[in-house]
Amino acid sequence: MITLTFEKIYLKERNWEPCSIAVPIAKGKLRNIEGIVVAKDGIETLSQTKVTSYWEDGSIRFLFVRFLANLPGNLGTSYELYLDRTEFEESKKGSKEENSILSNEKTPNALCLTKDKVSSNYTIDTGVLTFTTKTGQGGFLKEVKCGGSVFEESQFGIPKLYVEQAGACDFKLHEFHVVEEGPVCVILEGVGEHSYIENSYKVTVQLTAYAGKPWIEVSYRLFNTSKDTLPIESLQYEIFANGKAKNELEVTRTCVATSNYRTSYLVSEEGETVAKKVDAEDLLYEANEHIAEVFYGTMFADYNTSEGGVCATIYQAQQNYPKAVEASKQGIKLCLVPENATKVIMQSGMAREQKFLLHFHSREEDLKELNNRSLIYQMPDRPQLETSVYREAGIFHDVFVDKKISKVELSLIAKADSHSRCYGMLNWGDSPDPGYTTQGRGGGLPVWTNNEYDFPHACVLMYVRTGTRRFLDYLLVAGRHWMDVDVCHYSDNPLYYGGQWEHTNNHVLNSTIVCSHQWVEGLIDYYHFTGDEEAYKTAIGIGENILRLLETPMFRQKGEINARETGWAMRSLVALYKETHEERWLLKCDWIVGHFEDWEKEYGHWLSPYTDNTAIRVVFMVSIAVGSLMRYYRIRPSENIKGMIIRAVDDLIENCYMDNGLFYYKELPSLKRLGNNTIILEALTICYELTGDEKYLTYGLMTFELATNNQSAILGGSKKIVGDSVIGPGPGTKNFAQSFLPLVSYYKAATDTGILF
């Protein structure tokens, strides 16, 4: 049995709240999902499970479980996950069902999904809400029924995209397909496009429904599938724009609301127009102490009539500004990009997902209840697992330290939290690197890291070792941005398509796609922790881009540059092999090992050409090479790789280690300053792993001490408007992404051996 723990969040109880969790499973422990049960106090609740990963022996490696939970007000609670129904039945013996919070509640009926054979439209019945999809020209909803109210096709508008100097685009959806189906949740996706004259922009619309719930979550994802920039003049979605809402129904209330600490309402009982907008200036001067990846506030519009109404909430509206909401006698207008606001210019190949919740309700529904649901949508209840579950599954790198040192733990937390929060529709989930920016790499503009060094993966490792929720939310925000903005979704150049952009200004301008700046582990984590298959597909696309790059002429040459580039590629290829068990990801790895062999033979050691007449030792570069080779070695051990790694690290110790206990930066009189890159710690720990010789760990003591000396996090401070972003204080995400695994790997080895205490 696995315990699913809910922390205390909300004052009021939530009945049959949709929840989800990712569960890692040790190799060989589980072969099928037929016996999985989620329960509390011996009473089973409605659930659905899908497998997101398998071990190489065919056993299950990762589960994604959705279930309905009854959560008490102002208290934490827990549920139980059973992998075997027999174990669950045994646990029921002696349980007192009359004491269960579930015993007096009727479980919602399972979702019902049907497809019309003629029109191919889908109908979903949640038990309290029924809706039917629509394809072709026009909107994506044909009909919605809720509580005796019927909302017709004419009452739902289309996503209206206006392009600067071009005007309105047509909108069309093709056939919907089922993304996920079960008794708790159904997700449908329609694929289509906005188009005008010669340009066409791909669009996907996902509709998510839950058992027993009167709401639909809409995910609208826009792709710039043209060779030109896409300057958005406005992007809006209207509800009740036509039909009965405009001419026949009595409007009893219009309302818009935003919140920071408490929700502020603009209400008209006569149906007058009320509106709110959030733009750069609002964020610049608004104080907010929340960690914005977890929660900032909410923003919604409500429209109520004599027959019922709908409340529409934009997800993370402030973080993804500019946004606006409006309610009037004509209905609701959600402005995903308002007119006369901060310009949003999507570069060629960019995508961006935006989500909103359509909550259908009776005419008597109180605004406080609508606000409550809107706030929960922004910060949902998330169950968590005990750290031991992640550790015992044997999936993640061993970051689980037994002999914890308080100041080190505080330093790791500070590093994870200390990154600038950067608001803006195309920037939320990323941050610029001050070092790259001051070097002038962006031509005076901020240089966005584009999730360099895989910040999402570092966040997941921090989450599984601590159970602290915000580290998971960092993954969710950064991973979504990565999937949308930092990956090339359209190009006529096959060496760009599907790849991850190198750090640059405006995320893609003046940038290239190269082997050494593409990662996949964080995207794979995102897939496991959300069940979102787009993350998995994006990771596969990056891997395929790497394979295409490795076939280009530059990699047929031998030498140090190719070894570095291909070394980074090896990290992603090994990660994809571990996830898929497909040999194609490893076919190039032996060839890459050959590059490292040639590099060593050419110079006697792994030296890097620098000036026209020098070849020098670069500590962090050699350390990166060691880490890359070790990832392959753990899959396919060989004495050749082991020997290269040990010789390389021994050479660094002999030539680059200084009397003060640090390694220098680079091997030239003009560059022998104190090195502060923590990647050397991973290289030293790897040599300890390979040899069992603790001497390697002693050489990292001073580097580790200095790197963990600061326990203060940068979480607040003055903000500034730069282009289409409001940039908060603090460093970029690169520092934590690069340093976390070397630090925690060394930390564990050094405390296990007693070198650190």
N, C-alpha and C positions, 0 to 999 in steps of 0.2 A: 504494500500500500504506500502511496505517495501523498504527502500532505500538501494541499493547496491553500496557502495562507493569504488572507485579505487584511490589509491594514485599515485602521479607522480613518475614514475620510468624511462622509456626509452625515448631517444631522438626522435626516429622515431615512427610514428603511427603503430599500429597493427590492421590489418583488419581481422575481424571475428576470434578473438583470442579465443580459447577454455578456458573457465573459469568454476569454480565450487564453490559452497558455501553450507554450512550446515545451515538450518534455523529451530530454535526451535519454536514450536507452542503451545499456551496456551490450556489447557484442554477444550474440547468441541467446539473449534473454527472452526475446519476444519474436514470434514468427508471423502473427496475424493480429488483427484488431477486433476480432469478433467478440472477445470477452471483456472489452474495456467498459468500465462503469465509473461514473462520477456520482458521488453520493454524499449525504450528510446524515448522521445519526441513523444509519441503516436504511435510509430511504433514497432510492435512485432518482436522479434528476435527468431531464432531457439533455442529451449530448450528441455530438457527432465528432468523428475523428478521421483525419487523413494522415497518411505517411508522407513525410517530406524528404526522407533519406533512408538508405539501406546500407548495411555493412556489406563487405565483399562476399560474405558467406550467405547472403540473402536475408539475414535477420534484420529487424527494424532498428534503425539508428536514431531517428527523430520523429516524434509525433507532433501534430498540431491539433489541439482539442478545443472545441467550442462547447459551452454548456450554459445552462440557466441557473443562476444562484439567487437565493433569498438572502439579502444582506441586511443585517440589523442597523438601526440608526445609531450613530455616534459610538459604534463599537467595531472592533475587528472580529473576524471569525475565520473559520477554515472549512474546507471540503476535503474529501478523500478521492483519490484516483486509484482505481484497482485495475491492474493489467490482466487479471484473471477473474471471471465471474464466480468461480468456485470460492475464491478467497473472499469475495464480497458476500456471498451467501453465508459463509461461515461467520463473518463479522456481525451479521444481523442477529445471530442467536443471543438472546438476552438484552438486546437494545430496547429502549423504551420509546416507542414511536410517538406516544402521546406527548412527550416532552420536546419533540422535534419542531422547529419553526416551520418545517415543511408539512407537517401532518395535517394541518387545518387549511392548507392552501391547495387549490386545484391546479394541477400542472397544466400549462397551456398545451393545446393540441399541436402536433407536429405540423410544420409548414407543408403546404400543398402546392406543387408546381405542375402546371399542365401546359401543353402546347397545341395550338390550333393547327390542324393538318392543312387547312386551306390557306390561311394568312401567314402561318408560321409565327404568329404572335404568342408570347408567353403570358400566362396569368398566374400570379402568386397570391395565395390566400394565407394570411398570417393568423387568422382566427378573429381578428378585429379590423383588419384592413385587407382589401382586395384591389389589386391593380393589374392592368394589362399593358404590355409594351406596344410600341408602334415603330415601324420602320418606314423608310422612304422620305419624301419631303415633309417638312413640318417638325413637330416635336417628337419626343420619345415615349410619351405616356398617352395611351388611348383613352383610358378610363380609370378612375379611382373611386372606390366605394368605402365609406367609413362611417359607422354609427348611424346608418340611415341616410346619410348624405351621399349624393352621387355627383362626381366632378367629371365633366365631359372633356373630350379631346380638345375642343375649341377653347377651353379654359387654361390650357397649358401652352405656353409659348415655346419658342425655340431658343437655344443659345445664340444670341445675336452678336456677331463679330463685325466690328467696323475697323477697317484698315485706313490709316492716314493716306489721304490723297487718292483713295480708291473707293471708299464707301462701304456699303453693306455687302457681306458675303452670304451666299446661299448656304443652307445646311441640309445635309442628307445623311441618314443612317442606313446602313445595310443590315443584313440579318443579325439578330441577337444570337448569342450562344451561351451555354451554361458554363460558368467558371467554377462554381462550387455549388453542391446541392446536398442538403441533409435536413433532418428534422428541426434543427435550430436556426440555420442560416442558409439562404440561397443568394448567390451572386450571379447576375446576368451581365453580359457585356455586348454592347453594340459598337461596330466599327463603321466609321463614315468619314465625311470630310466637310470642311468649309471650302467654298470655291468662289472665285470671281475671275472673269476673263481668262487669263492664261495660268493663274496660280491656283493651287489646290493644297489645302492644309489638312493633314490627317487628324481625326478626332476619335477618341474612344469615350464611351459613356458607360459606366458601370452602375448598376442598381443593386443595392444590398438590402435585404429584408430579414427580419427576425421573427421567430415564433411569438405570437401573442402581443406584438408591438404595432402601434399605429403610425409608424414612421418608415420612410425610405431614405437611405443614404445615397446620394448621387455623387459619383466621382466623374468629373469632366477633365479630360486630358487632351491638351492641344499640342500638336507637333508642327514645327515649321519645316515642312517638307518641300521647301523651295530653295532656290539658289540665292535668293535675296533675303535681306532682313525683313522681319515682320513687325512693323511699327503699329502697335495696337492703339487705336483711338479710343475704343471702348469695347467692353465685353460684358453682356448682361443677360440675365434670365428672368423672364416674367411669368407670373402665375396669376390666373384669372384675368389675363390681359384682354380677353374677348369673351363672348358668350354671356352666360347668366350673371356672372360676377359684375359685369359692367352695366347690365340693363334691367335685371329682374330681381336680384337679391337685395334685401335690406342690409346695409353695412352697419354693424353694431359696435365695431371697435377697430381702430387702426393703431398700431404701436410699433415703434422701433426702440431698440435697447442696446446698450453697450455696458461692459463692466470692466473694472480694474480690481478694486477691493469689493465694492458693492455695485449692484447693477443700477444704472441710471435709465429711466424710461421717458420717452415722449409718447403720450397717449392722447388720442382723440376719440371720444364716444360718439361723435357725429361722422366719423369716416373722413375727416380732413387729412390732407397730405402731411405726413411726418417723415423725416429723413435724417440719417446720420452718415457721416463719411469719416474715414480715417486715412490720413496721408502722412507724408514725412514730418511735417511740422507738428502734428499731433503726437507722434511718437517721440520726437525730439524733446518736447517740453513736458511730457507726462511721466511722473514718477511711478515706478512699478518695481516692487521688490521680489516678485516671483522669478524663479528660474524659468525662462520663457519656453524652453523646449517641453517642459512639463505642463505649464499653464501660464497664460497672460491675462485672459479675460474672455468675454464672449461678445458676439454681435449678432443680433437677430431682428427679424421683422415679423410681425403677426398681423393677420387679416382675419377678422371674425364677421360672420353674417348670421342671419336668422336660421340658416341651415347648418352652420358649423364653419370651421375655418382651418387655416394652416399656419403654422409657425415655421419660418425658414431660418436656419442658423448656418452661418459660414464658418467652416472649421479654420481655426487659427488665422482669423481675418487680420488682426493687428500685425502679426508676424509677417504675413504675406501681403502687406499693404501695396498699392492703394486698394481700398474696398469701400463700398457704400451699400446701404440698405434703405429702402423706401416702401412705405405702405400708404395707400390712398384708396379712394372709391373704386379705382380701376384695378386694384389688386396689389401684389407684391412685386417689387423689382429688386433683384439681387445684382449688384454691380461688381463683378469679379475684377473688372478694370473700369473705374468710373471715368466719365468725361472730365476734361480739365483737371487732371490729377497728374501725379508723377508719371512721366512717360515710361511705358514698358515696351522695350524693343527686344524681341526674340531673334537671336542670331540664327542663321541657317543651321539646321540639325538639332536645335534645342527642342525640348518638350517641357511641359509643366502641368502637373495634376493639381486640381483644386476640388475641394469637397464641400458639400453642404447637406444639411439634414432637413427633410420635409416632414414635419410632424403634424399630421392631420388630427383634429380634435373637435369635440362638441362645442356648441355655442356657449355652454356654461363654463368652459374651462377657464380657470383662474390664471392670471398672468404669472403669479408666483410659481405655479406648477410648470408652466411653460419655460420659465427662466431656469427652474431646477433641472429640467431635462436638457436645456441648452448648455448649462454649465457642466453637467455630467458628460455630455458629448465632447466637450473640450478636454476634460480630464476624467476618462473612464476608470472604473474600478479594474485593477489588474491583479490577479492572484500571482503569487511568487512561490518558488520552490526553495527548499533548504539547499544550502551550498553543497552539501554532501551528495545530492542527486547529480549535480553537474560533475562533481569530482569523480564519483564512482562510475559514471557512464564512460569515461575514458575518451571523450571526443575532443575536448579542448586541451590546448597546451596546459601543462601543469603549472598553474598560477596560484595554487592553493597552499599558502604558507601556514605551517603548524605553529611555529614559534614567532608570533607577530611582535613587532617592535612599534610602539605607538607613534613615535615621530616619523617613522617610515610610512606607516599607514596614512597618517595625516598628510604627508607630502604627496603621496599618490593621489589622494582625494583632491588636494589642491591643484595638482597638475591636470586632472580630468576636468575640474570645474573651470579652470582659468583659460577660457577662450572667449574672444569677443563675440557677442551676439549681434548679428548683422541682419537687420530687418529689410524686407523688400521681396516681392513676388519671385524674382529670379535669383535672390541671394540668400534667402532664409535656408539655413542648413549648411552654410559654408562660411568661411571667414578669410580675410586677406592676411598674408604673411608680412609683418612689418619689415623683416630683413630683405625679402625680395623687392618690396615696394621701395625702400630707401636706396637699394642698388640701382633703381631706375629701370627695372625689367618691364614695368608697365607703362613706360613713357610718361611718368608723372601720375598715372592712375593706380589705384590699389591693385595688387597682384593677388588674385584669389587662389587659394591652395588647391581647389578642386579635389578635396579629400586626399591629398597626398599622404603617403605612408599608411593609408587605410585607417583613418580615424574611427569609422564605425566599428571595425573589428576590435580595436583597442577598447572601445566603450563596452562591447559585449564581454570581453575578458574581465573588465573591471566589474561589470554587473554580476557575472556568475560567481565571482569570488567574494562579493560583498552583499548581494541581494538588494542593493540600493536602487530604488526605482528610477531615479533621474538618469542613471547611466544607460538604462534601456531606452529611455526617451531620447537621449542624445543619438543613439543608433537610429531610431525611427525617423527623426528629423533629418539628420545628415544623410542617411541612406536614401530617403525619398528624393532629396535634392540631387544626389549623385546619379540616381537612375534617370532623372529628368534632364538636368542641365549639364552635367559633367560628362555625358556620354553622347557621341555623335549618332543621332537617329536618322540622319539623311545626308548622303553625299554621293556624288558620282565617282568618287575616288575610293576604291575598295580598301585602301590602306588607312582610310579615316573611318569608314562606316563601322559602327558597332564598338569603336574604341573609346578610350577615356582620354580626355584632353589633358595635356600638361598644364601646370599652373601658369596663369597669364592674366591680363586684364580682361574684364568683361567675360571671364570664364573661357572664352574660345578665341578671342581676337589675337592675331599674330601668334597663334599657338600651333603646335604639331602634336601628333599622336605617335608615341615611341614606346618601345618595350619597357624602358626603365621607369615609366610613370603610369603603370596600369596594375590595378589590384582587383581581387575578386572575393577575398574571404569575408569582408564586411557585407557584400551583397548576398552571399550565401547565408550568412547569419540573419540578415533581414528576412530572407525567405523563410527560414526555420521559425523565426520569432513572430512572423505575421501571417504566414501561409500564402503570401502574395507571390504568385508564380512569375510575375513580371521581373522580380529581382533575380530569380534563378535564370530566366531567359537573358537578362542583361549580363549576368556573369558569364554565361556561355558565349554570348556575343563578343565580350572582351577577349575571352580565350581564343576564339576563332580569329579575331583581329590580330592577336599576337602571333598565331601560327602563320597568317599571311605575311606579316612583317618579317618573320624569320626566313621566309623564302626569298626575300629581296637580295640583290647582289651585294649590298654592304656586309651582310652576315656570312658571305662566302670567304671573306678575308679573315685571316687569323690575327689575334693580337689582343691587347689589353682592353681596348674600347669595346670590342665585341663581347669579351668576357663579362664586362660590367653590365652591358645592356642585356645580354642573354641570361645573366645571373638573376636579374630582376624578373625576367620572363619565367624562369624556372620556378619561382615562388608561386606564381599564379597557376602554372601548369600542374604543379604538384597538388595544389589545393583543389583544382578541378578533378584531378584523378581521384583524390580521396573522396570526393563527393559523388562522382559518377562511375568510377571503376572502369572507365573507358581508356584503353591503351593508347589511343591517339594523342592523349595529353602528355604521355611520357616518351613518345617516339623521338622527340627532339632532345630529350634530356641528356642522353649519352653523348650526343653531338655537342651539346653545350658544355659538358664536362671536358670534352676535347679542347674547347676554347681556353678553359682554365689551365689545362696542361701546357698548351702552346704559350700562354702568357708567362707561366713560370719558367719554361725553357728559354724563352727569348731574353729574359733579364736575370735569370737565376733566382729571382723572387718575384712577387707580384708588385712590380714597380709601375708607376704611371708617368708617361712623358709629360713634362710641364713646360719649361721654356724650350727653345729650339735645341739646346744642348744639355738638357738634364732629364733624368728619369728618377723619380723620387718615391719614397714610401708615403702613402696617404692612409692614415690609421683608419679613419671611418670607412674609406672605400674598400680596404682589405677586409674590414669587419663585415661589411655588407656581403662581400663575396663568400665569406665563411658561412654566414647565416643562410645564404641561398643554397650552397652546396649541401649543408646539413639537412635542409628540408628534403632534398632528394635522397640523401644517405639514409634517412629514417625509413624511407619507402624501399629503397634498393641498396642495402649496405655493400660497400666494397672497400678493400684495403687501400686502393688507389686514392679514393676520395678522402678517406680518413688520414692518409699520409699527407696529402696536400694541405688539408686544414691545419694539422698540427705544425707542419713546417712553416706555414704562413704566420701563425700566431707566435711561434717561437722566434721568428724573425722580427716581429714587432716588439716583443719583449726585449730582445737583445739590442735593438737599434733605436727604438722610439720611447722606451720607458725612462723617465727622468728620476733623479734623486729625490725630488719632492713628492713622488708617488703618483704622478700623472703621466699620461702619454702626451707627447707634443702633437700639434695640429698637422703639419706637413714637414717633410725632410728637406728644408732649405733654411739657411741662416735668416732669411727674411720672413720665414713662415713658422719658425719653431716656437710659436707662442703656446701657452697652456691650452691643451685640448679639453673640450667640455662635452664632446659627443659621446653619449652613453652607449652607442652601438658596440663599442669595444667590450662592454660588459657581457653582451650576448656571445661574442667570440670567445672570451675567456671561459664562460660557463660551458660552452660547447666543448672546449678542450678538456674541461673537467669531466664532462659526461663521457667523452671518448676514452679518457685515460684513467679516470679515478684519482688523478693527482691533484691534491688540494692547492699546490703551489700556484696554479693558474688563477685561482680565486683571490689569492693574496695581492696580486698585481692590480686588482680592481677596487681595492678598499677605498683609496682616496677619491677616485672618480665617483664611486657610489656615495660616499659621505657628502661630497659637495653637491651632487645632484639631488639629494634628499634633504638638504639643509633647510629649505624653505617650506614652511607649512601653511603659508597664507595664500588664500585663493582670491583672484580678482573676479568679483561678481557684480559690481556696480560702478557707477561713475558717469562722467559726462559723455554724451553722444555727439556725433556730428553727421551732417548730411553730405554724402559724397555720391554724386550721380543719382542712380536709382536706388540707393541704399542708405539706411540710417545705421551707422557703424558704432558699436559700443566699445568700451575700453578693453584692453587685454590683448594677449598674443593670439596668433592663429592657432589652428588645431594641429598643425604639423608637429609641434614640440611634444605633445602628449602622444600622438600617434607614433612618432618615431621612438620615443624613449620608454614607453610603458613596458613592452615585452622584454627588452634588455634589462631594465631595472628589476622587474619582478622575477625574472628567471634567475638573475644573480642573487637577489634577495632570498629566494627559496633555497638555492644551493648553499649559500653562505650561512644561513641560519641552521640548515640541516647538519652541516659539518661543524658548527660551533664557531666559525670564523667571525660571524656577527652574532651578537647576543644583546 
